Amino acid sequence: MSKKIEVPFKNGWECIDWCRQETNKSNLQEDIEIWKLLVSTDDNYPYVSSEIKKGKIIWSFKRLAGSTNGGKIKTKVDPNATQVINTIFSRICSNLFTLGFETEEEIQFSYIKHMADLYLKSPMELQLQFCRNATRQKVDEDVQAKYFEVNVDPSFETIKNGEKVLYKGRIVTKQEANKLNKKQLKSRSIDTIGTIEKYTVGVFQKVSKVAGSGQSQQRLETQSWLEEAMDINDNSWIFVAQLDGPEAESHIPELSEVVKDYKNIFVGNSESCSEFLNALKTNK
């Protein structure tokens, strides 16, 4: 799964949009090879299987990986082929009855192959709609982190979800916050972290191009995170809400007003956030 994470432009949204499209092109090249693999695989291939995990049917595709000294066949899960099979399966399930199935359990590998064959026979314009989509691969967050890595400091990198959560004046793990809260957390965790001289920088990231109900929720999430940041009294921390895309950036003025009295909290797009962070350097 080849993600294109680069910073070819000054504008953050342009970088994200470019990387999305380049990643989709890369995904298509890889997925075409996987579709070919599926179509050429026998219907009764013993190393493609499905099982129920947490109430959901999950498929797995394994490749042959040699044999043991005793002659037993070794196999290894092919993560990309497995992901593609599950993506096709999910699309079939979304139109289950229309496609002639009564239950998800009826769907066989042979029908997944049939769909892959249809993808292969489609023009490139349609194939791009069928391949894995960059928006589901954390491309946006990685590009935003890369922007700071390139333009501010090499230390910036994304961190695991839930690793650092702002909660009532403290920075804890999501697990610790859940034990303290016993309810759904108000604030999402820090997305990217970096250092600038004596400061640790916690970054909250959002990307949205057009308005909609989901984007309205994103604005509320950003405000909740900023309000939690306002309760942190540790002067060694700097908090930044990095908002890119026309819709996300339209909320910068109102969200900046929320934190106007806090010198260690900033709201902006990638470019303005970088300018704010670089201004913290003593040699600037």
C-alpha beads as a LAMMPS data file, in Angstrom:
LAMMPS data file: protein, C-alpha beads

284 atoms
283 bonds

1 atom types
1 bond types

-500.0 500.0 xlo xhi
-500.0 500.0 ylo yhi
-500.0 500.0 zlo zhi

Masses

1 110.0

Atoms # bond

1 1 1 0.000 0.000 0.000
2 1 1 2.048 2.928 -1.314
3 1 1 1.131 6.243 0.208
4 1 1 2.580 9.399 -1.322
5 1 1 3.499 11.711 1.536
6 1 1 5.268 14.787 0.210
7 1 1 5.147 18.568 0.591
8 1 1 5.478 19.949 -2.951
9 1 1 3.597 23.219 -2.321
10 1 1 3.517 26.054 0.194
11 1 1 -0.228 25.670 0.774
12 1 1 -1.107 22.748 3.050
13 1 1 -4.422 21.895 1.406
14 1 1 -2.788 21.772 -2.025
15 1 1 -0.208 19.339 -0.619
16 1 1 -2.943 17.132 0.846
17 1 1 -5.046 17.159 -2.324
18 1 1 -1.997 16.331 -4.473
19 1 1 -0.935 13.484 -2.166
20 1 1 -4.460 12.067 -2.141
21 1 1 -4.527 11.913 -5.924
22 1 1 -0.998 10.539 -6.224
23 1 1 -1.822 7.887 -3.618
24 1 1 -4.973 6.947 -5.522
25 1 1 -2.889 6.522 -8.689
26 1 1 -0.478 4.293 -6.779
27 1 1 -3.378 2.370 -5.234
28 1 1 -4.844 1.741 -8.675
29 1 1 -1.576 0.313 -10.004
30 1 1 -1.320 -2.030 -7.010
31 1 1 -5.002 -2.971 -7.006
32 1 1 -4.986 -3.880 -10.704
33 1 1 -2.310 -6.463 -9.926
34 1 1 -4.356 -7.755 -6.992
35 1 1 -7.528 -7.955 -9.107
36 1 1 -5.528 -9.998 -11.645
37 1 1 -4.303 -12.256 -8.835
38 1 1 -7.833 -12.861 -7.559
39 1 1 -9.231 -13.567 -11.027
40 1 1 -6.438 -16.076 -11.746
41 1 1 -6.893 -17.858 -8.405
42 1 1 -8.929 -21.070 -8.415
43 1 1 -12.395 -20.852 -6.839
44 1 1 -11.409 -23.609 -4.415
45 1 1 -8.001 -22.200 -3.457
46 1 1 -7.604 -23.507 0.121
47 1 1 -5.841 -20.449 1.509
48 1 1 -8.568 -17.889 0.956
49 1 1 -11.089 -18.054 3.774
50 1 1 -13.553 -16.106 5.884
51 1 1 -14.403 -16.103 9.565
52 1 1 -16.621 -14.147 11.904
53 1 1 -14.803 -11.651 14.118
54 1 1 -16.791 -9.437 16.483
55 1 1 -19.948 -10.185 14.560
56 1 1 -18.456 -9.350 11.147
57 1 1 -17.339 -11.599 8.308
58 1 1 -13.637 -11.025 7.657
59 1 1 -11.790 -12.524 4.694
60 1 1 -8.144 -13.561 4.531
61 1 1 -5.914 -14.337 1.549
62 1 1 -2.702 -16.279 2.152
63 1 1 0.170 -16.960 -0.234
64 1 1 2.381 -20.018 -0.212
65 1 1 5.615 -19.383 1.683
66 1 1 7.661 -22.527 1.216
67 1 1 7.561 -25.516 3.513
68 1 1 8.942 -26.736 6.812
69 1 1 11.744 -29.285 7.134
70 1 1 9.035 -31.861 7.660
71 1 1 7.403 -30.983 4.358
72 1 1 4.436 -29.079 5.789
73 1 1 3.259 -26.195 3.599
74 1 1 3.850 -22.731 5.024
75 1 1 1.582 -19.790 4.213
76 1 1 1.699 -16.066 4.860
77 1 1 -1.180 -13.579 4.870
78 1 1 -1.033 -11.127 1.966
79 1 1 -2.250 -7.905 3.659
80 1 1 -2.970 -6.005 0.440
81 1 1 -4.904 -8.842 -1.205
82 1 1 -6.756 -9.391 2.061
83 1 1 -7.704 -5.714 2.259
84 1 1 -8.902 -5.654 -1.354
85 1 1 -11.029 -8.787 -0.878
86 1 1 -12.672 -7.270 2.209
87 1 1 -13.290 -4.007 0.363
88 1 1 -15.003 -5.834 -2.525
89 1 1 -16.963 -7.959 -0.050
90 1 1 -18.169 -4.828 1.763
91 1 1 -19.361 -3.289 -1.503
92 1 1 -21.274 -6.456 -2.360
93 1 1 -22.890 -6.429 1.091
94 1 1 -24.074 -2.850 0.625
95 1 1 -26.244 -4.078 -2.286
96 1 1 -26.836 -7.585 -1.005
97 1 1 -30.471 -8.137 -2.073
98 1 1 -30.102 -6.325 -5.384
99 1 1 -27.260 -8.684 -6.300
100 1 1 -29.382 -11.739 -5.488
101 1 1 -28.132 -12.675 -2.008
102 1 1 -30.236 -13.105 1.108
103 1 1 -27.383 -13.208 3.629
104 1 1 -23.741 -12.159 3.673
105 1 1 -22.747 -15.769 4.373
106 1 1 -23.934 -16.727 0.863
107 1 1 -21.217 -14.651 -0.791
108 1 1 -18.480 -16.941 -2.076
109 1 1 -14.949 -16.195 -3.217
110 1 1 -16.079 -16.910 -6.791
111 1 1 -18.389 -13.875 -6.716
112 1 1 -15.640 -11.662 -5.284
113 1 1 -13.526 -12.827 -8.231
114 1 1 -16.393 -11.936 -10.570
115 1 1 -16.425 -8.379 -9.222
116 1 1 -12.630 -8.106 -9.552
117 1 1 -12.958 -9.224 -13.172
118 1 1 -15.539 -6.501 -13.828
119 1 1 -13.151 -3.945 -12.329
120 1 1 -10.383 -5.110 -14.649
121 1 1 -12.616 -4.752 -17.687
122 1 1 -13.662 -1.209 -16.741
123 1 1 -12.042 1.966 -18.120
124 1 1 -9.461 3.721 -15.961
125 1 1 -11.944 6.461 -15.007
126 1 1 -14.130 3.860 -13.294
127 1 1 -11.241 1.815 -11.930
128 1 1 -10.184 4.844 -9.881
129 1 1 -13.561 4.673 -8.151
130 1 1 -13.111 0.984 -7.332
131 1 1 -9.551 0.982 -5.982
132 1 1 -8.625 1.735 -2.386
133 1 1 -9.196 5.385 -1.553
134 1 1 -6.495 7.635 -0.074
135 1 1 -8.965 9.276 2.323
136 1 1 -9.162 5.947 4.182
137 1 1 -5.385 5.594 4.527
138 1 1 -4.511 8.397 6.962
139 1 1 -2.892 10.307 4.111
140 1 1 -4.235 13.676 5.299
141 1 1 -2.762 13.401 8.802
142 1 1 0.559 12.119 7.507
143 1 1 0.860 15.019 5.045
144 1 1 0.048 17.551 7.762
145 1 1 2.718 16.046 10.018
146 1 1 5.151 16.002 7.084
147 1 1 4.456 19.693 6.493
148 1 1 5.714 20.522 9.998
149 1 1 8.605 18.084 9.666
150 1 1 9.760 19.880 6.506
151 1 1 8.918 23.467 7.418
152 1 1 9.355 23.577 11.204
153 1 1 11.403 20.728 12.743
154 1 1 12.284 17.117 11.791
155 1 1 10.954 15.859 15.138
156 1 1 7.298 16.135 14.111
157 1 1 5.514 12.820 13.614
158 1 1 2.065 11.319 14.022
159 1 1 1.392 9.301 17.167
160 1 1 -1.030 6.472 17.896
161 1 1 -4.641 7.371 18.527
162 1 1 -5.277 7.613 22.254
163 1 1 -1.606 7.859 23.238
164 1 1 -1.945 11.428 24.555
165 1 1 -5.346 12.851 25.502
166 1 1 -6.058 16.251 27.032
167 1 1 -8.302 15.679 30.028
168 1 1 -9.133 18.146 32.801
169 1 1 -5.750 19.841 32.919
170 1 1 -3.731 16.679 32.378
171 1 1 -2.200 14.811 29.455
172 1 1 -2.993 11.127 29.855
173 1 1 -3.641 8.057 27.729
174 1 1 -7.155 7.431 26.429
175 1 1 -7.362 4.380 28.669
176 1 1 -6.515 6.469 31.742
177 1 1 -8.994 9.162 30.705
178 1 1 -11.764 6.605 30.265
179 1 1 -11.145 5.275 33.789
180 1 1 -11.374 8.797 35.180
181 1 1 -14.351 9.847 33.076
182 1 1 -16.540 6.725 32.883
183 1 1 -18.280 8.354 29.896
184 1 1 -17.530 9.265 26.307
185 1 1 -14.554 11.604 26.176
186 1 1 -15.218 15.191 25.162
187 1 1 -11.811 15.718 23.566
188 1 1 -9.993 13.675 20.936
189 1 1 -6.341 12.776 21.383
190 1 1 -3.285 14.603 20.064
191 1 1 -2.609 13.597 16.432
192 1 1 0.983 14.754 15.915
193 1 1 3.752 15.702 18.306
194 1 1 7.085 17.481 17.920
195 1 1 9.626 19.592 19.765
196 1 1 10.897 23.132 19.318
197 1 1 13.801 23.855 21.647
198 1 1 12.312 23.779 25.182
199 1 1 8.742 23.208 24.013
200 1 1 6.747 20.076 23.264
201 1 1 4.143 20.744 20.589
202 1 1 0.836 18.867 20.531
203 1 1 -1.089 19.122 17.272
204 1 1 -4.771 18.516 16.588
205 1 1 -5.425 17.982 12.871
206 1 1 -8.524 18.443 10.738
207 1 1 -9.009 18.458 6.972
208 1 1 -12.271 19.249 5.182
209 1 1 -12.978 20.585 1.730
210 1 1 -16.722 21.204 1.668
211 1 1 -19.393 21.954 4.258
212 1 1 -21.652 19.225 5.637
213 1 1 -22.924 17.634 8.850
214 1 1 -19.650 15.757 9.328
215 1 1 -17.658 18.948 8.973
216 1 1 -19.837 20.700 11.559
217 1 1 -18.947 17.925 13.967
218 1 1 -15.278 18.467 13.139
219 1 1 -15.545 22.118 14.173
220 1 1 -17.122 21.105 17.494
221 1 1 -14.383 18.504 18.046
222 1 1 -11.736 21.137 17.394
223 1 1 -13.335 23.567 19.870
224 1 1 -13.586 20.829 22.520
225 1 1 -9.890 20.037 22.059
226 1 1 -8.960 23.716 22.333
227 1 1 -11.013 24.092 25.510
228 1 1 -9.177 21.137 27.041
229 1 1 -5.850 22.699 25.976
230 1 1 -6.836 25.898 27.795
231 1 1 -6.927 23.915 31.060
232 1 1 -3.317 22.689 30.710
233 1 1 -1.029 24.824 32.906
234 1 1 2.257 23.249 31.855
235 1 1 4.236 26.057 30.176
236 1 1 6.482 23.561 28.379
237 1 1 3.603 22.606 26.068
238 1 1 2.426 24.411 22.929
239 1 1 -0.917 23.407 21.405
240 1 1 -1.794 23.874 17.745
241 1 1 -5.000 23.166 15.847
242 1 1 -3.912 22.584 12.241
243 1 1 -6.912 23.059 9.943
244 1 1 -6.572 22.600 6.181
245 1 1 -9.084 22.721 3.345
246 1 1 -11.594 25.457 2.436
247 1 1 -14.272 24.341 4.903
248 1 1 -11.913 23.664 7.825
249 1 1 -10.082 26.962 7.309
250 1 1 -13.365 28.898 7.259
251 1 1 -13.672 28.201 11.011
252 1 1 -10.216 29.518 11.915
253 1 1 -11.390 33.073 12.824
254 1 1 -14.103 31.919 15.263
255 1 1 -11.909 29.227 16.824
256 1 1 -8.997 31.667 17.148
257 1 1 -11.321 33.920 19.126
258 1 1 -11.868 31.094 21.625
259 1 1 -8.135 30.962 22.479
260 1 1 -7.195 34.614 21.933
261 1 1 -5.974 35.013 25.541
262 1 1 -3.657 31.998 25.416
263 1 1 -0.192 32.609 23.973
264 1 1 0.647 28.891 23.903
265 1 1 -2.390 27.914 21.788
266 1 1 -2.767 28.647 18.093
267 1 1 -5.351 27.898 15.410
268 1 1 -4.514 28.113 11.716
269 1 1 -3.766 26.291 8.490
270 1 1 -0.450 24.498 7.901
271 1 1 1.264 27.617 6.634
272 1 1 0.218 29.985 9.434
273 1 1 0.798 27.309 12.098
274 1 1 4.336 26.846 10.777
275 1 1 4.956 30.576 10.984
276 1 1 3.690 30.598 14.584
277 1 1 5.892 27.650 15.576
278 1 1 8.989 28.969 13.835
279 1 1 8.583 32.256 15.694
280 1 1 9.179 30.321 18.931
281 1 1 12.748 29.571 17.935
282 1 1 15.239 31.776 19.755
283 1 1 17.508 32.112 16.730
284 1 1 14.742 33.481 14.503

Bonds

1 1 1 2
2 1 2 3
3 1 3 4
4 1 4 5
5 1 5 6
6 1 6 7
7 1 7 8
8 1 8 9
9 1 9 10
10 1 10 11
11 1 11 12
12 1 12 13
13 1 13 14
14 1 14 15
15 1 15 16
16 1 16 17
17 1 17 18
18 1 18 19
19 1 19 20
20 1 20 21
21 1 21 22
22 1 22 23
23 1 23 24
24 1 24 25
25 1 25 26
26 1 26 27
27 1 27 28
28 1 28 29
29 1 29 30
30 1 30 31
31 1 31 32
32 1 32 33
33 1 33 34
34 1 34 35
35 1 35 36
36 1 36 37
37 1 37 38
38 1 38 39
39 1 39 40
40 1 40 41
41 1 41 42
42 1 42 43
43 1 43 44
44 1 44 45
45 1 45 46
46 1 46 47
47 1 47 48
48 1 48 49
49 1 49 50
50 1 50 51
51 1 51 52
52 1 52 53
53 1 53 54
54 1 54 55
55 1 55 56
56 1 56 57
57 1 57 58
58 1 58 59
59 1 59 60
60 1 60 61
61 1 61 62
62 1 62 63
63 1 63 64
64 1 64 65
65 1 65 66
66 1 66 67
67 1 67 68
68 1 68 69
69 1 69 70
70 1 70 71
71 1 71 72
72 1 72 73
73 1 73 74
74 1 74 75
75 1 75 76
76 1 76 77
77 1 77 78
78 1 78 79
79 1 79 80
80 1 80 81
81 1 81 82
82 1 82 83
83 1 83 84
84 1 84 85
85 1 85 86
86 1 86 87
87 1 87 88
88 1 88 89
89 1 89 90
90 1 90 91
91 1 91 92
92 1 92 93
93 1 93 94
94 1 94 95
95 1 95 96
96 1 96 97
97 1 97 98
98 1 98 99
99 1 99 100
100 1 100 101
101 1 101 102
102 1 102 103
103 1 103 104
104 1 104 105
105 1 105 106
106 1 106 107
107 1 107 108
108 1 108 109
109 1 109 110
110 1 110 111
111 1 111 112
112 1 112 113
113 1 113 114
114 1 114 115
115 1 115 116
116 1 116 117
117 1 117 118
118 1 118 119
119 1 119 120
120 1 120 121
121 1 121 122
122 1 122 123
123 1 123 124
124 1 124 125
125 1 125 126
126 1 126 127
127 1 127 128
128 1 128 129
129 1 129 130
130 1 130 131
131 1 131 132
132 1 132 133
133 1 133 134
134 1 134 135
135 1 135 136
136 1 136 137
137 1 137 138
138 1 138 139
139 1 139 140
140 1 140 141
141 1 141 142
142 1 142 143
143 1 143 144
144 1 144 145
145 1 145 146
146 1 146 147
147 1 147 148
148 1 148 149
149 1 149 150
150 1 150 151
151 1 151 152
152 1 152 153
153 1 153 154
154 1 154 155
155 1 155 156
156 1 156 157
157 1 157 158
158 1 158 159
159 1 159 160
160 1 160 161
161 1 161 162
162 1 162 163
163 1 163 164
164 1 164 165
165 1 165 166
166 1 166 167
167 1 167 168
168 1 168 169
169 1 169 170
170 1 170 171
171 1 171 172
172 1 172 173
173 1 173 174
174 1 174 175
175 1 175 176
176 1 176 177
177 1 177 178
178 1 178 179
179 1 179 180
180 1 180 181
181 1 181 182
182 1 182 183
183 1 183 184
184 1 184 185
185 1 185 186
186 1 186 187
187 1 187 188
188 1 188 189
189 1 189 190
190 1 190 191
191 1 191 192
192 1 192 193
193 1 193 194
194 1 194 195
195 1 195 196
196 1 196 197
197 1 197 198
198 1 198 199
199 1 199 200
200 1 200 201
201 1 201 202
202 1 202 203
203 1 203 204
204 1 204 205
205 1 205 206
206 1 206 207
207 1 207 208
208 1 208 209
209 1 209 210
210 1 210 211
211 1 211 212
212 1 212 213
213 1 213 214
214 1 214 215
215 1 215 216
216 1 216 217
217 1 217 218
218 1 218 219
219 1 219 220
220 1 220 221
221 1 221 222
222 1 222 223
223 1 223 224
224 1 224 225
225 1 225 226
226 1 226 227
227 1 227 228
228 1 228 229
229 1 229 230
230 1 230 231
231 1 231 232
232 1 232 233
233 1 233 234
234 1 234 235
235 1 235 236
236 1 236 237
237 1 237 238
238 1 238 239
239 1 239 240
240 1 240 241
241 1 241 242
242 1 242 243
243 1 243 244
244 1 244 245
245 1 245 246
246 1 246 247
247 1 247 248
248 1 248 249
249 1 249 250
250 1 250 251
251 1 251 252
252 1 252 253
253 1 253 254
254 1 254 255
255 1 255 256
256 1 256 257
257 1 257 258
258 1 258 259
259 1 259 260
260 1 260 261
261 1 261 262
262 1 262 263
263 1 263 264
264 1 264 265
265 1 265 266
266 1 266 267
267 1 267 268
268 1 268 269
269 1 269 270
270 1 270 271
271 1 271 272
272 1 272 273
273 1 273 274
274 1 274 275
275 1 275 276
276 1 276 277
277 1 277 278
278 1 278 279
279 1 279 280
280 1 280 281
281 1 281 282
282 1 282 283
283 1 283 284
